[in-house]
Every structure is written in C-alpha cells, then in structure tokens.
Amino acid sequence: MSLLSLADAVTKAEAVLIASKTAPEAARSVATALVKAQADGLGGHGLMRLASYAAQTRCGKIDGFATARFTQTAPGGAIIDACNGFAYPAIDLAITRLLDMTTHAGIAAIAITRSGHCGAMGLAVERLADAGLVGIMLANTPAAMAPWGGRRALFGTNPIACSFPRSGKPPVVIDLSLSRVARGHVLAAKQRNEPIPLGWALDKDGQPTNDATAALAGTMQPAGDAKGAALALMVEALAAGLTGSHFAAEASSFLDAEGPPSGTGQLLMALNPAAFGPGIAHIEPLFAAISADGNARLPGDRRLASRQLARSAGIEVNDAWFA
Amino acid sequence: MSLLSLADAVTKAEAVLIASKTAPEAARSVATALVKAQADGLGGHGLMRLASYAAQTRCGKIDGFATARFTQTAPGGAIIDACNGFAYPAIDLAITRLLDMTTHAGIAAIAITRSGHCGAMGLAVERLADAGLVGIMLANTPAAMAPWGGRRALFGTNPIACSFPRSGKPPVVIDLSLSRVARGHVLAAKQRNEPIPLGWALDKDGQPTNDATAALAGTMQPAGDAKGAALALMVEALAAGLTGSHFAAEASSFLDAEGPPSGTGQLLMALNPAAFGPGIAHIEPLFAAISADGNARLPGDRRLASRQLARSAGIEVNDAWFA
C-alpha cells in the first residue's frame, strides 16, 4: 500500500488505461471517476476496478476508442449511444447537456445505451446538484435478482441515485442498489467457506439458502422483498427497456473480459427546481430535521467525511491495482 | 352489503359528496377515483374513504369548491395549486396537460401542491400509459416513518407508482408505499389486543416493538430498512420539498376532520418513449420473461382480474359507506 494525492492517482490510473487501448480523453474520464469513488470511500467502484477495465479494453469488450454520440430528440429528451465504450464519458456528456436542456425545458432526461458499468452514480447526480438541479439516475446491471416469487435473474441490482442542491452546503446524495446486500459479500463468504445469513440470497429454485455456493447459482434477495423486486422491475424497464439496452439477463459481466460488450443502459434526469415550486430553500427544513434527529444521518455524510480526508491526506492505494 | 354496477356506485358516491359541500365536477372526479380503486380490489383507497372525505368537506378541511390552478413554467414543467381541494381533480388536470406537454418536450413533470390524499396512484399513472407514455408518480403522506436510525416521523409512507404501456395489453403498473406494512395492520392488531410481529414498527425511542400501542406512538419500519428510508427521503424531498408542500411532519391526517388542510404534494412525470429509445416494443421481452417465470407475476395482474370481475358483476358495497 502507498499513499497518493488524488491528482497523482488520476495520472497513474490514466496511464494504465492509455497503455491498454484507451483514448486519452476516455482514460481521463474513467480515471477521474474511479479516484473520486475511492476518495469517497466507495472502494467497490474505485481503483480496484482498474485492472478489470484494462483487461476489457485490451480484448475489445469495452471499446476504449469509442466516442459517445448524442442525439437530441426533443427539448427535454435525448439519447446517447455510448457505442460500447466506457459509461463515464457518456455520463460526462449527459451531465453537460442536461445543464443546458433544463434551463429551457424545466426537466430533461437522457437515455444512455450500449453502455456498461457506471460506478458510483451518486457522483454523477451530485454534479447536477452542484449546478443547482435535482438529479436522478437509474441503471441496470447484469443479472442478479429474480422477480418476486420467480427463480430467474431478470433484474440487475439496479441502483437508484438522486441528489438535491443545498444553499452553502454540499448536495444531499442518495445512492443505493436494490439488492439487500451486495453479491460481493456472498463471494467473500464462499472464499472463507462460511455460511451466509438467511435473507441474503435464494437458490436456483427460488428458496432461501444459507449456502454461499447455492446462492451464487441462484439470485440475490431484493431489499424490501416484493417491494424491492417491483422497484427493480421499474429500474430495469426504464434504464434498459426504454433506452433500448441489454436487459440484465442478456448483459455480460462488468467484471471479466469474457463475452460481448455488456450493453446495459442508464437513464439520467434533471429538474430545474424553479420550474416546480418555491426552490431548494423549501427542502432545507427536511434535511435540517434529519440532522437534528439523534442517531439519524443524512445520506452522504460519511462519503463527505472520507472525501475531506482524501483531499487533505491523499488515498491509500494498493500498488497491484496499477500493475 | 349490496351489489352495485360501477356506474351506480359512482352516482351514489357523487351524491354523498355533493350533499357535503362539494362542487359537482369535483364530486365526479373523486367518486370515479374511489370506485375505480374499489373495482381494482384496492379497498383501502376505495369507497370506505367516502365518509371521511365528506366529513372533511363539511368542516372545510378539504375545500370541495376549490378549482385547481395550472401554471406552466417551462416546456416540460408546470405547477398545479390544488388550493386545498381534493387531489383527484388536480391529478386529472395534470394528466391532461402531461399528454400535451410530452408531445413536444419528450419528458414533462407537474408539481401538485396544497393537495391531499391521492388514493391509488397506480390508477393515475395507468392513464398516462394508456396514452402511450411512461408515467411516474410520487407523493408524500402524513408522518409515518423515521429516517434510518432516527426516532421522529419525518417521512410519510411515500408511495411510488410507475406505468409502462404495452402493445395490445393493459399497461404494467407498479404502485407501492415504502413502509414494510400499512399502519392499518397495526391498528387492527391493537383493536384485537394482539401483539404485532417484530419488524413492522419502532417505538417512540426508535426501538423495535411488538406492542401495537407502542408502535402507534412510534414509527413504521421502512421496507428494505435503511434503503427504504433513503427512498422515503427521496420521495419526501421530491413530492413535498420541490413542490413547496407540507412535509409529512407538518401534514394533518388524511383520515379525520381535525386540523388544517393536509397540504401534501405530488410529483407526476411522463416520458414519451420515442424520445428515449426504440419504443415500448423493446420493453416487452422483459414483461414476457416475468410472466413465464413460474410463480412470478407482473405487478397489477391481480388488480386487472378484480377489475374484470367488477365490470361484469359489479362491486359489493357496504351501505354504511354512503350513509
């Protein structure tokens, strides 16, 4: 392990990608996103992804030289074809365009298709809130969860993120996936040869299991059971169905260099608060009341503390990540 | 109990409201919504609400003579002031305007403020999908749930609804509230002097309880625990914060004739599929795969079966509802 400044970490990650069939602009976008996630303490979407990304560009599963193509379809609507490149440059483009489009249209949404792993979505919607907009983002991911009562993994873990601007304070950012726990916890239990708690996963017949191997052959439990499964359907239909992207059950893994491009989708939305009410000052008492309620905490507080530390002291990195 | 055709049930409900300080157009809108919910088997949002609504118009908590006021703020944005009248006429107006606005703007949203109980939201978004749009609706409700780790009920049960058009089939409609169970189940347990299962509710100190009385003095558990609480915050901030409406903790009950108007808010959104991808035919394989997966079921299947029966055979009504 060594300690790197955020700027140095971006430069190092960029170099790894550029050496692995990736255009400099794309490498910069991806490296920035990974380092920001790492700085926020979101290691799962941080620099540990770098080696897997580089392997995917080297074999062409991700096209490191793709350029995202933007097509505006309506004052509030547009489509970005990520062309099987990285999701991050497509998201950067979407954010830039949403800032423009909402000025006129009040609300705007952009569908991103032929995309892939989009990392910490909270970081994307936060940029919309930094510009004074309410941001919403939905994404589908490779197969992880079944419809309620079903056995086949037709939904990903399908994250939802949302951000709200505040006056003189960092935005409030909500970012969650719809599985009860991340699949990584099941993998870790299997490696340790330990059982998993009932409620994490179902086996291939849709029955609760505490066996990690059976769980990996089955599906993850949705957070909130039937309600979480219904929300996962909503996200799958919006992020993949509406955008014309690969459904979870069709999408290749985000993690390995096997198979065709993942081809998943994202839907980003932004609302100009002025078009819908008295403005962000009216939301503030809600946030203040949460902060004032004992052990409750605003979502994102922990990420901001981690970010602060990373900015001043740098981040610990594993040298193997850049190998 | 007696059996009524849907048309007769609407006429009877309308008459009760008109006799209780409500304008004929508002009475028609409310009666239609209640009967539709009843027909769909959603009794909690059905005709059992009629007496409570009539009591609220008689005392002026709901202004039965209010006219919803529409202000367009942008091609995709508008605000409807329900003027402390019923939510239903405001929602009717929002749906009509969204159909227009999305034709040009691709996506449109309408904030409804100074509103109140909006019943079965699935019925509202379904009308958007009947017109070929993807519909999304969020609402806040009076205080029910605490932020995760907190004690104070700062969020309502905050329902989310979403609808997707299908070619030659009724839309797929998702409609769920974010509490694990409805507060009505706790009330029923208290009346029967029975304990409630752990996991339904927290006491006033934020601790799990199986005592129904302690639960009613505390908060309902969110579906999906911390994730459900985060989603409830998202809905509260969008449906009440953005729209400039009363937050859950400020809103008077939807059920009784005490206090000032509830003043909660709703946010309706509609997306024109053509602006975001290849169209609804691309979503269909997802719906087909769910229907094909053993015991899984598309959300809304049960409602459609109930509706079919109600249309052919009528609905069972309790004469006391119309007293």
Interface residues (C-beta under 8 A of the other chain):
Chain A: T73 A74 P75 G76 G77 A78 I79 H104 A105 G106 I107 A108 A109 A111 T113 V134 A146 P147 W148 G149 G150 R151 R152 L154 I160 C162 F164 V172 I174 L176 L178 R180 G206 P222 A223 G224 D225 K227 G228 A230 L231 L233 M234 E236 A237 L238 A240 G241 L242 T243 G244 S245 F247 A249 L267 M269 L271 N272 P273 A274 A275 F276 G277 P278 I280 H282 I283 P285 L286 A289 I290 D293 G294 N295 A296 R297 P299
Chain B: T73 A74 P75 G76 G77 A78 I79 H104 A105 G106 I107 A108 A109 A111 T113 V134 A146 P147 W148 G149 G150 R151 R152 L154 I160 C162 F164 V172 I174 L176 L178 R180 G206 P222 A223 G224 D225 K227 G228 A230 L231 L233 M234 E236 A237 L238 A240 G241 L242 T243 G244 S245 F247 A249 L267 M269 L271 N272 P273 A274 A275 F276 G277 P278 I280 H282 I283 P285 L286 A289 I290 D293 G294 N295 A296 R297 P299
